[in-house]
Amino acid sequence: MKRWKIWSAALAWAAGPAMAAQEACVEVEVNGARAPSYSCLTQQLAPASTGRAQRPVTLGAEVIAGQPSNQLGLYNRAATSHRMGNTFGTSVLPQRPDAPAPR
């Protein structure tokens, strides 16, 4: 383990200022199995920040999922109950007012 520290220090010194600006990822090998530093790799693969706040990307499905069901043309119990009147749940025909008396 001591050799690894010396080797990484020598490598950082040889690389100079270019390596100082960019962090090096350490990959450890234990019993023949390699274990890379995923957090370091994630930081290196992340896009460079431009300094301004970017809008979060919203998918079309997220916008649709947030809309009320009556805007999507789906069943809405409150609207159906209003349309059917007092016959909701008892008849397939909606409630209609009585015909006006002829004059």
C-alpha angles and dihedrals in degrees: 000000000000090000090054092056092049092047094050091047091051091048092051091049093048093049091056124192094343091066093042091062093049120053116232119231116230119219116198125203118204120178091342095308118114120221113190123199101255095185091057092047090049091053091050093049094047115105116258112260114244094204095248125095114255125211113252112251113248121197121225090243092058091054092049093046090056095054122098116259094244090059089054093050094248131135114290116186096205094051093046091049090051093048095047095044118191092346093068107129095008105064140024091222118080121239112267128189118248116271112263116256114260116250 
